[in-house]
Amino acid sequence: MTKSPPPNSPYAGRWVARVRQKIIAHGGTPEQARHAVKKSRHKEKPEITYMPIPFTFPPLLSDVVDALPADQPLYLIGGALRDMLLGRISHDLDFGLPTLNKPSEALKVARQIANKIGAAYYPLDSERGAARLVLINENGTRDVLDFAAFRGKTLEEDLRGRDFTLNAIALDARSQKLHDPLGGAADLRAKVLRTCSPTSLSDDPVRILRAVRLAANFQFKILPETRKAMKEAVSSLAETSIERQRDEFFKILEGEQPATALRALEMLGILPEFLPELATLKGTVQSAPHVNDVWAHTLSAMGHLESMLAALSPEYDSSKASEFHNGLLVLKLGRYREQFAKHFAENLTTDRSLYGLLFFAALYHDVAKPLTSKSENDGRIRFLGHEVEGGEMVAERARKLHLSNDEVDRLKRIVRGHLRLHFMARRMLEQREQDESGERSGNPSRRTIYRFFRDTREAGVDVILLSLADLRATYEHSLPEDLWAAELDVARLLLENYWERPAETVKPPSFLDGHEVMEAFELHPSPIVGALLEAIREAQAMGEIADKKAALNFGKKWLEENK
């Protein structure tokens, strides 16, 4: 049995050629190792062996192998294998298999495996032989397994047709040996991003977005030749489907350092091709207390949002809240870690997360400022109504990206509502200055809290988080401590009502429905019925109505006053 080399050994994961127990050559495949020997010692007969990398295989891999037909080769390829080499856990496994020019065989194998491991089966592309299995675990998480016929006659031909060398590594599912003809494992260790071929990006320009995502997620350096190829392929991005562009872009928003990735996309000239309305943000000047133009402010808000969400996650790392502002954030809102996690675990669609959607809203929260910019006589620049206009603009862009109606609505509510916390916090500070009797003076009223969630609905949590990040980005290091504390107090009060007392002020139970209102007050279906029901709900939130009888009395009085 071959002894595993140290993880940092140059031979780990390589095929080596030995002569008299001495390694004289190596390669990413057995053929490469054997060919390297022939160059220097063509008369020698080397022993070709594999030097394993000590890493943990996902348990599901064994289940897949056990379900395979006895004579069927299968290879784990791409992101899951890359993550394994980096010590990360992946729940998305991509498999490739030879089918002897019969792509339908891949579908047959995938269906057999699905039946044996209890996964749902979905054919993705019958002509090319691609299928997806989805396995729902007992804890609610899911594993996604994609199976596809080789994109070529051989494994190496398939790997050479992929995007980047770090994704062009294959693991034999049976022997658990790597095949790495392009040196992807070495590039992983060196933290460099290299294309598999000179035409990798021109063949599929969406890979430009993927390059930026990988660089941001893993802190990889994009090699100069790769960067040059990315710039040359940008003009062809529009020729690809908007759905593929959208999906790759949302992976950027859901990944590490989205603000850094956006800076890279802007520098590469990709944003004008993909999200053209954002181009006008750069250079749009703002008055104090803003310290940056609109584009720099937007990227800063995204950076602060990422930092805040990390500090509020259940996997809390005290080092992420070491500076004052995040420290106070944790002190005020840290009690809601589990609620935040549950909020972001809920999806409006299986394709995108609420986390990514919030970052998209952050990217667009000030998109209408260039259109609404107006200089006053005192020299100040104002952007009156930019949140309303911005809500329409983000909704329009979301529809062009073919997002769902629920996602469009969520984005619109977030952008429209992102100033409301600022107004509440400033009102609180003003009232506290006038009334020094206690810390809780000036708190938003029950009516204000009710109306906030009436208008924002489930997006209220997202609005709160974006507002806090927006405030940080507005002032940066000059943010007054009392203003930050006041905004956090407002955020805590809103979240307290939303998560701890929803039946009191957020969603009070209905004592009357539409039919009962029409019957009690002899009304016909009309807007007045909806207005009356809303007035009753608001009165409940204010504590003015406690039962059905009180609701009827309130309704009678309201109708008399609003005839």
C-alpha positions as CSV (number, residue, x, y, z in Angstrom):
1,M,0.0,0.0,0.0
2,T,1.4,3.4,-1.0
3,K,2.1,5.6,2.0
4,S,0.5,9.1,1.9
5,P,2.9,11.9,1.5
6,P,2.6,15.1,3.6
7,P,-0.3,17.3,2.4
8,N,2.2,20.0,1.3
9,S,4.3,17.6,-0.7
10,P,4.7,18.4,-4.4
11,Y,3.8,14.8,-5.1
12,A,0.6,14.7,-3.2
13,G,-2.3,13.9,-5.6
14,R,0.2,13.1,-8.4
15,W,1.2,10.0,-10.3
16,V,4.9,9.3,-9.8
17,A,7.4,7.2,-11.7
18,R,9.9,5.2,-9.6
19,V,13.0,3.4,-10.6
20,R,14.7,1.4,-7.8
21,Q,12.4,3.1,-5.3
22,K,13.5,6.6,-6.3
23,I,11.0,9.0,-7.8
24,I,12.4,10.2,-11.1
25,A,9.3,11.8,-12.7
26,H,5.7,12.7,-12.0
27,G,2.5,13.9,-13.7
28,G,-1.1,14.6,-13.3
29,T,-2.1,11.3,-15.0
30,P,-0.3,7.9,-15.3
31,E,0.4,8.7,-19.0
32,Q,2.0,12.0,-18.1
33,A,4.3,10.3,-15.5
34,R,5.2,7.6,-18.0
35,H,5.9,10.1,-20.8
36,A,8.1,12.2,-18.5
37,V,10.3,9.2,-17.8
38,K,10.8,8.4,-21.5
39,K,12.2,11.9,-22.0
40,S,15.2,11.4,-19.7
41,R,15.4,7.6,-19.2
42,H,13.9,5.9,-22.2
43,K,15.5,2.6,-21.4
44,E,14.2,2.4,-17.9
45,K,11.0,0.6,-16.9
46,P,9.5,2.7,-14.1
47,E,6.9,1.7,-11.6
48,I,3.9,4.1,-11.9
49,T,2.0,4.7,-8.6
50,Y,-0.4,7.2,-7.2
51,M,0.5,9.4,-4.2
52,P,-2.8,10.1,-2.4
53,I,-3.8,13.3,-0.7
54,P,-5.1,12.8,2.8
55,F,-8.6,14.3,2.7
56,T,-12.1,13.3,3.8
57,F,-14.5,12.0,1.2
58,P,-18.2,12.9,1.5
59,P,-20.1,9.9,2.9
60,L,-22.5,10.1,0.0
61,L,-19.7,9.2,-2.4
62,S,-19.6,5.6,-1.0
63,D,-23.4,5.3,-1.4
64,V,-23.1,6.4,-5.1
65,V,-20.3,3.9,-5.7
66,D,-22.3,1.1,-4.1
67,A,-25.2,1.9,-6.4
68,L,-23.1,1.9,-9.6
69,P,-23.4,-0.9,-12.1
70,A,-20.3,-3.2,-11.6
71,D,-18.5,-2.2,-14.8
72,Q,-19.4,1.5,-14.9
73,P,-16.5,4.0,-14.5
74,L,-17.5,7.2,-12.7
75,Y,-15.5,10.4,-11.9
76,L,-16.1,13.2,-9.4
77,I,-15.2,16.4,-11.2
78,G,-15.2,20.1,-10.6
79,G,-16.2,22.3,-7.6
80,A,-16.9,19.5,-5.0
81,L,-13.5,18.0,-5.6
82,R,-11.9,21.4,-5.5
83,D,-13.6,22.1,-2.2
84,M,-12.4,18.7,-0.8
85,L,-8.8,19.6,-1.7
86,L,-9.3,22.9,0.2
87,G,-10.8,21.2,3.2
88,R,-14.3,22.5,2.6
89,I,-17.6,20.6,2.6
90,S,-19.8,20.6,-0.5
91,H,-23.3,19.4,-1.0
92,D,-23.2,19.8,-4.8
93,L,-21.4,16.9,-6.5
94,D,-20.7,16.8,-10.2
95,F,-20.0,13.4,-11.9
96,G,-18.7,12.6,-15.3
97,L,-18.9,9.2,-17.0
98,P,-17.8,7.7,-20.4
99,T,-20.8,6.6,-22.5
100,L,-19.1,5.4,-25.8
101,N,-21.0,8.1,-27.8
102,K,-24.3,7.2,-26.2
103,P,-25.2,10.1,-23.9
104,S,-28.5,8.5,-23.0
105,E,-26.4,5.9,-21.0
106,A,-25.6,8.7,-18.5
107,L,-29.3,9.2,-17.8
108,K,-29.8,5.5,-17.4
109,V,-27.0,5.3,-14.8
110,A,-28.2,8.4,-13.0
111,R,-31.7,6.9,-12.7
112,Q,-30.4,3.6,-11.4
113,I,-28.4,5.4,-8.7
114,A,-31.4,7.6,-7.8
115,N,-33.6,4.5,-7.3
116,K,-31.0,2.9,-5.0
117,I,-30.2,5.9,-2.8
118,G,-33.7,7.3,-2.6
119,A,-33.1,10.5,-4.5
120,A,-35.4,12.5,-6.8
121,Y,-34.4,12.2,-10.5
122,Y,-34.6,15.1,-13.0
123,P,-33.3,14.9,-16.6
124,L,-31.6,18.1,-17.5
125,D,-30.4,17.5,-21.1
126,S,-31.3,14.3,-22.8
127,E,-29.3,15.0,-25.9
128,R,-26.1,15.6,-24.0
129,G,-26.8,13.1,-21.3
130,A,-27.2,15.3,-18.2
131,A,-29.4,14.5,-15.2
132,R,-29.7,15.8,-11.6
133,L,-30.5,13.9,-8.4
134,V,-31.8,15.7,-5.3
135,L,-31.5,14.1,-1.9
136,I,-33.3,15.6,1.0
137,N,-31.6,14.8,4.4
138,E,-33.4,14.3,7.7
139,N,-32.1,17.7,9.0
140,G,-33.7,19.5,6.0
141,T,-30.5,20.0,4.0
142,R,-30.2,18.7,0.5
143,D,-27.5,17.2,-1.6
144,V,-27.5,17.8,-5.4
145,L,-25.8,15.3,-7.6
146,D,-25.3,16.1,-11.3
147,F,-24.4,13.4,-13.8
148,A,-23.2,14.1,-17.3
149,A,-21.6,12.2,-20.2
150,F,-18.0,13.2,-21.0
151,R,-17.6,16.3,-23.1
152,G,-15.3,14.4,-25.4
153,K,-14.1,10.9,-26.1
154,T,-11.8,10.6,-23.0
155,L,-11.6,11.9,-19.5
156,E,-8.6,14.1,-20.4
157,E,-10.5,15.6,-23.3
158,D,-13.4,16.4,-21.0
159,L,-11.1,18.1,-18.5
160,R,-9.3,20.2,-21.1
161,G,-12.6,21.5,-22.3
162,R,-13.5,23.0,-18.9
163,D,-13.1,26.5,-17.6
164,F,-10.2,26.7,-15.1
165,T,-7.5,24.2,-14.0
166,L,-8.7,24.1,-10.4
167,N,-12.0,22.8,-11.8
168,A,-10.4,20.3,-14.2
169,I,-9.4,17.7,-11.6
170,A,-11.1,14.3,-11.6
171,L,-11.4,11.7,-8.8
172,D,-12.0,8.1,-9.8
173,A,-15.0,7.3,-7.6
174,R,-13.9,3.7,-7.2
175,S,-10.2,3.9,-6.7
176,Q,-10.3,7.4,-5.2
177,K,-7.2,8.4,-7.3
178,L,-6.9,11.9,-8.8
179,H,-6.4,12.6,-12.5
180,D,-5.0,16.1,-12.9
181,P,-3.5,16.6,-16.4
182,L,-3.5,20.4,-16.3
183,G,-1.9,20.9,-12.9
184,G,-5.0,22.1,-11.1
185,A,-4.0,20.9,-7.7
186,A,-0.7,22.8,-8.0
187,D,-2.6,26.0,-9.0
188,L,-4.9,25.4,-6.0
189,R,-1.8,25.3,-3.7
190,A,-0.4,28.4,-5.4
191,K,-3.7,30.2,-5.3
192,V,-3.7,31.2,-8.9
193,L,-6.6,31.1,-11.4
194,R,-5.5,29.7,-14.8
195,T,-7.7,28.9,-17.8
196,C,-7.7,25.3,-19.2
197,S,-7.1,26.6,-22.8
198,P,-6.5,29.9,-24.6
199,T,-10.2,29.8,-25.8
200,S,-11.8,28.8,-22.5
201,L,-13.3,32.3,-22.0
202,S,-14.2,33.1,-25.6
203,D,-15.9,29.6,-25.8
204,D,-18.2,30.6,-22.9
205,P,-18.0,34.3,-21.8
206,V,-20.1,33.5,-18.7
207,R,-16.9,32.0,-17.3
208,I,-15.7,35.6,-16.8
209,L,-18.2,36.0,-14.0
210,R,-17.2,32.7,-12.6
211,A,-13.5,33.7,-12.6
212,V,-14.3,36.8,-10.5
213,R,-16.4,34.6,-8.1
214,L,-13.7,32.1,-7.6
215,A,-11.0,34.7,-7.1
216,A,-13.2,36.4,-4.4
217,N,-14.2,33.2,-2.7
218,F,-10.8,31.7,-2.4
219,Q,-8.6,34.7,-2.5
220,F,-6.9,33.5,-5.7
221,K,-4.8,35.7,-8.0
222,I,-6.0,36.0,-11.5
223,L,-3.0,35.5,-13.8
224,P,-2.2,38.4,-16.2
225,E,-3.0,36.2,-19.3
226,T,-6.3,35.2,-17.7
227,R,-7.2,38.8,-17.0
228,K,-6.4,39.8,-20.6
229,A,-8.6,37.0,-21.9
230,M,-11.4,38.1,-19.6
231,K,-11.3,41.6,-21.0
232,E,-11.3,40.4,-24.5
233,A,-14.3,38.2,-24.0
234,V,-16.5,40.8,-22.2
235,S,-18.1,42.0,-25.5
236,S,-19.4,38.5,-26.1
237,L,-21.1,38.2,-22.8
238,A,-24.3,39.6,-24.2
239,E,-24.5,36.7,-26.6
240,T,-25.0,34.3,-23.7
241,S,-28.4,33.7,-22.1
242,I,-29.5,36.2,-19.4
243,E,-30.5,33.3,-17.1
244,R,-26.9,32.0,-17.1
245,Q,-25.5,35.4,-16.5
246,R,-28.0,36.0,-13.7
247,D,-27.3,32.6,-12.0
248,E,-23.5,33.2,-12.0
249,F,-24.0,36.8,-10.7
250,F,-26.1,35.6,-7.8
251,K,-23.5,33.1,-6.9
252,I,-21.1,36.1,-6.6
253,L,-23.6,37.9,-4.3
254,E,-24.0,34.7,-2.2
255,G,-20.3,34.1,-1.9
256,E,-17.3,35.7,-0.1
257,Q,-16.5,39.4,-0.5
258,P,-19.3,40.4,-2.9
259,A,-18.2,44.1,-2.7
260,T,-14.6,43.1,-3.8
261,A,-16.1,41.0,-6.6
262,L,-18.2,44.0,-7.8
263,R,-15.1,46.2,-7.9
264,A,-13.4,43.6,-10.1
265,L,-16.5,43.4,-12.4
266,E,-16.5,47.2,-12.7
267,M,-12.8,47.4,-13.5
268,L,-13.2,44.7,-16.1
269,G,-16.0,46.7,-17.8
270,I,-18.5,43.9,-17.2
271,L,-21.2,45.9,-15.3
272,P,-22.2,48.2,-18.2
273,E,-22.8,45.1,-20.3
274,F,-24.8,43.3,-17.6
275,L,-26.4,45.9,-15.3
276,P,-26.1,49.2,-17.3
277,E,-28.0,51.5,-14.9
278,L,-25.2,51.1,-12.3
279,A,-22.7,52.8,-14.5
280,T,-24.1,56.2,-13.7
281,L,-23.5,55.8,-9.9
282,K,-19.8,56.3,-10.4
283,G,-19.0,60.0,-10.1
284,T,-22.4,61.0,-8.7
285,V,-21.4,63.4,-5.9
286,Q,-23.1,63.5,-2.6
287,S,-23.2,66.1,0.1
288,A,-22.0,65.6,3.7
289,P,-22.4,63.6,5.8
290,H,-21.7,61.3,2.9
291,V,-17.9,60.7,2.4
292,N,-18.1,59.0,-1.0
293,D,-19.7,59.2,-4.3
294,V,-22.7,57.0,-4.9
295,W,-20.8,54.1,-6.4
296,A,-18.2,53.9,-3.7
297,H,-20.9,54.3,-1.1
298,T,-22.8,51.4,-2.6
299,L,-19.8,49.1,-2.5
300,S,-19.0,50.2,1.1
301,A,-22.6,49.4,2.1
302,M,-22.2,45.9,0.7
303,G,-19.0,45.5,2.6
304,H,-20.5,46.6,5.9
305,L,-23.5,44.4,5.3
306,E,-21.2,41.3,4.9
307,S,-19.3,42.2,8.0
308,M,-22.5,42.7,10.0
309,L,-24.1,39.4,8.9
310,A,-20.9,37.6,9.8
311,A,-21.0,39.1,13.3
312,L,-24.6,38.2,13.7
313,S,-24.3,34.6,12.5
314,P,-24.7,31.6,14.8
315,E,-21.1,30.7,14.1
316,Y,-20.1,33.8,15.9
317,D,-16.4,34.7,15.8
318,S,-15.5,37.4,18.4
319,S,-12.7,38.7,16.1
320,K,-15.3,39.8,13.6
321,A,-16.9,42.2,16.1
322,S,-13.7,43.5,17.6
323,E,-14.2,47.1,16.4
324,F,-16.6,49.4,18.1
325,H,-19.5,49.5,15.7
326,N,-19.8,45.8,15.2
327,G,-19.3,45.3,18.9
328,L,-22.3,47.5,19.7
329,L,-24.2,45.7,16.9
330,V,-23.6,42.4,18.6
331,L,-24.5,43.8,22.0
332,K,-27.8,45.2,20.8
333,L,-28.9,42.5,18.2
334,G,-26.8,39.4,19.1
335,R,-29.8,37.9,20.9
336,Y,-31.4,37.3,17.5
337,R,-28.7,35.2,15.9
338,E,-30.9,32.1,15.5
339,Q,-33.8,34.2,14.1
340,F,-31.5,35.8,11.5
341,A,-30.2,32.4,10.5
342,K,-33.8,31.1,10.1
343,H,-34.8,34.1,8.1
344,F,-32.0,33.6,5.6
345,A,-32.7,29.8,5.4
346,E,-36.1,30.5,3.9
347,N,-36.0,30.9,0.1
348,L,-38.5,32.4,-2.3
349,T,-37.2,30.1,-5.0
350,T,-35.0,27.0,-5.0
351,D,-32.5,28.8,-7.3
352,R,-31.5,31.8,-5.2
353,S,-31.2,32.6,-1.5
354,L,-32.6,35.6,0.4
355,Y,-29.0,36.3,1.3
356,G,-28.1,37.0,-2.3
357,L,-31.3,38.9,-2.8
358,L,-30.5,41.2,0.1
359,F,-27.1,42.0,-1.5
360,F,-28.8,42.7,-4.8
361,A,-31.0,45.2,-3.0
362,A,-28.0,46.7,-1.4
363,L,-26.4,47.1,-4.9
364,Y,-29.5,48.9,-6.1
365,H,-30.6,50.8,-3.0
366,D,-29.3,54.2,-4.4
367,V,-29.6,53.4,-8.1
368,A,-32.0,56.3,-8.7
369,K,-29.8,59.0,-7.1
370,P,-28.3,60.1,-10.4
371,L,-31.9,60.6,-11.8
372,T,-33.1,62.5,-8.7
373,S,-30.0,64.6,-8.0
374,K,-30.8,68.2,-7.4
375,S,-28.6,71.0,-6.1
376,E,-30.3,73.4,-3.6
377,N,-29.6,77.1,-3.2
378,D,-27.5,76.3,-0.1
379,G,-25.2,74.1,-2.2
380,R,-26.5,70.9,-0.8
381,I,-27.3,68.0,-3.1
382,R,-30.6,66.2,-2.5
383,F,-32.1,63.1,-3.9
384,L,-35.7,63.5,-3.0
385,G,-37.8,60.4,-3.8
386,H,-34.8,58.3,-4.8
387,E,-36.0,55.3,-2.7
388,V,-39.4,55.2,-4.5
389,E,-37.9,55.6,-8.0
390,G,-35.2,53.1,-7.0
391,G,-37.8,50.6,-6.0
392,E,-39.3,50.8,-9.5
393,M,-35.8,50.5,-11.1
394,V,-34.7,47.5,-9.2
395,A,-38.1,45.8,-9.9
396,E,-37.6,46.5,-13.7
397,R,-34.1,45.0,-13.6
398,A,-35.3,42.0,-11.6
399,R,-38.0,41.3,-14.2
400,K,-35.4,41.5,-17.0
401,L,-33.3,39.0,-15.1
402,H,-36.4,36.8,-15.0
403,L,-36.6,36.7,-11.2
404,S,-39.9,35.4,-9.7
405,N,-42.7,37.8,-8.8
406,D,-42.1,37.2,-5.1
407,E,-38.4,38.2,-5.6
408,V,-39.4,41.3,-7.5
409,D,-41.8,42.3,-4.8
410,R,-39.2,41.7,-2.0
411,L,-36.5,43.7,-3.8
412,K,-38.9,46.6,-4.4
413,R,-39.9,46.7,-0.7
414,I,-36.3,46.6,0.5
415,V,-35.2,49.5,-1.7
416,R,-38.3,51.6,-1.0
417,G,-38.0,51.2,2.7
418,H,-34.2,51.6,3.3
419,L,-34.6,55.2,4.7
420,R,-37.3,54.6,7.3
421,L,-34.9,53.5,10.1
422,H,-32.9,56.7,9.5
423,F,-36.0,58.8,10.0
424,M,-37.0,56.9,13.2
425,A,-33.5,57.2,14.7
426,R,-33.2,60.9,14.1
427,R,-36.6,61.5,15.5
428,M,-35.6,59.5,18.6
429,L,-32.4,61.5,19.1
430,E,-34.3,64.8,18.7
431,Q,-36.9,63.7,21.3
432,R,-34.2,62.5,23.7
433,E,-32.5,65.8,23.5
434,Q,-35.7,67.5,24.5
435,D,-36.5,64.9,27.2
436,E,-33.6,63.7,29.3
437,S,-35.9,61.7,31.6
438,G,-34.9,58.3,30.3
439,E,-33.1,56.3,27.6
440,R,-36.3,54.8,26.1
441,S,-37.9,58.2,25.4
442,G,-38.6,58.9,21.8
443,N,-39.0,55.2,20.9
444,P,-41.1,54.6,17.7
445,S,-44.8,54.3,18.6
446,R,-46.9,51.1,18.2
447,R,-48.5,52.7,15.1
448,T,-45.1,53.4,13.6
449,I,-44.0,49.8,14.2
450,Y,-47.2,48.4,12.7
451,R,-47.0,50.6,9.6
452,F,-43.4,49.7,9.1
453,F,-44.1,46.0,8.9
454,R,-47.4,46.6,7.1
455,D,-45.5,48.2,4.3
456,T,-42.3,46.0,4.3
457,R,-43.9,42.7,5.3
458,E,-41.3,39.9,5.5
459,A,-38.8,42.2,3.9
460,G,-38.7,44.2,7.2
461,V,-35.8,42.2,8.5
462,D,-33.9,42.9,5.3
463,V,-34.7,46.6,5.4
464,I,-33.4,46.8,8.9
465,L,-30.0,45.2,8.0
466,L,-29.6,47.3,4.8
467,S,-30.4,50.5,6.7
468,L,-27.7,49.8,9.3
469,A,-25.2,49.0,6.6
470,D,-26.3,52.2,4.7
471,L,-25.7,54.3,7.7
472,R,-22.2,52.9,8.3
473,A,-21.3,53.5,4.6
474,T,-22.6,57.1,4.8
475,Y,-20.4,58.2,7.6
476,E,-17.7,55.6,7.6
477,H,-15.3,56.4,10.5
478,S,-17.0,59.7,11.3
479,L,-20.3,58.0,12.3
480,P,-21.5,59.6,15.6
481,E,-21.7,57.1,18.4
482,D,-25.1,58.4,19.5
483,L,-26.6,58.1,16.0
484,W,-25.3,54.5,15.6
485,A,-26.7,53.6,19.1
486,A,-30.1,55.2,18.3
487,E,-30.4,53.3,15.0
488,L,-29.5,50.1,16.7
489,D,-32.1,50.8,19.4
490,V,-34.8,51.3,16.7
491,A,-33.6,48.1,15.0
492,R,-33.8,46.2,18.3
493,L,-37.3,47.5,19.0
494,L,-38.6,46.6,15.6
495,L,-37.1,43.1,15.7
496,E,-38.4,42.6,19.2
497,N,-41.9,43.2,18.0
498,Y,-41.5,41.2,14.8
499,W,-40.0,38.1,16.5
500,E,-41.3,38.3,20.1
501,R,-44.7,40.0,20.0
502,P,-46.0,39.7,16.4
503,A,-49.6,39.2,17.5
504,E,-49.6,42.5,19.4
505,T,-48.2,45.0,16.9
506,V,-47.1,43.3,13.7
507,K,-49.8,40.9,12.6
508,P,-52.7,41.1,15.1
509,P,-55.3,38.4,14.7
510,S,-58.3,39.5,12.6
511,F,-61.6,39.8,14.6
512,L,-63.5,40.5,11.4
513,D,-63.2,39.4,7.8
514,G,-64.5,41.1,4.7
515,H,-67.8,39.2,4.6
516,E,-68.5,40.1,8.2
517,V,-67.7,43.7,7.6
518,M,-70.0,43.9,4.6
519,E,-72.8,42.1,6.5
520,A,-72.5,44.2,9.7
521,F,-72.4,47.5,7.9
522,E,-74.5,46.7,4.8
523,L,-71.6,47.4,2.4
524,H,-71.0,46.1,-1.1
525,P,-67.6,44.9,-2.3
526,S,-65.5,48.1,-2.8
527,P,-62.2,49.7,-1.7
528,I,-64.0,51.0,1.4
529,V,-64.2,47.5,2.8
530,G,-60.4,47.0,2.5
531,A,-59.8,50.4,4.0
532,L,-62.0,49.6,7.0
533,L,-60.4,46.3,7.6
534,E,-56.9,48.0,7.6
535,A,-58.2,50.7,10.0
536,I,-59.4,47.9,12.4
537,R,-56.1,46.1,12.2
538,E,-54.1,49.2,12.9
539,A,-56.4,50.0,15.9
540,Q,-55.7,46.5,17.2
541,A,-52.0,47.1,16.9
542,M,-52.4,50.3,18.9
543,G,-54.2,48.4,21.6
544,E,-57.5,50.1,21.0
545,I,-59.4,47.0,20.1
546,A,-59.4,43.8,22.2
547,D,-62.3,41.7,20.8
548,K,-64.9,41.4,18.0
549,K,-67.4,43.7,19.8
550,A,-64.9,46.5,20.1
551,A,-64.0,45.9,16.4
552,L,-67.6,46.4,15.4
553,N,-68.0,49.6,17.5
554,F,-64.7,50.9,16.0
555,G,-65.9,50.1,12.5
556,K,-69.2,51.9,13.0
557,K,-67.5,55.1,14.3
558,W,-64.8,54.9,11.5
559,L,-67.5,54.8,8.8
560,E,-69.3,57.7,10.3
561,E,-66.1,59.8,10.2
562,N,-65.1,58.7,6.7
563,K,-68.3,59.0,4.7
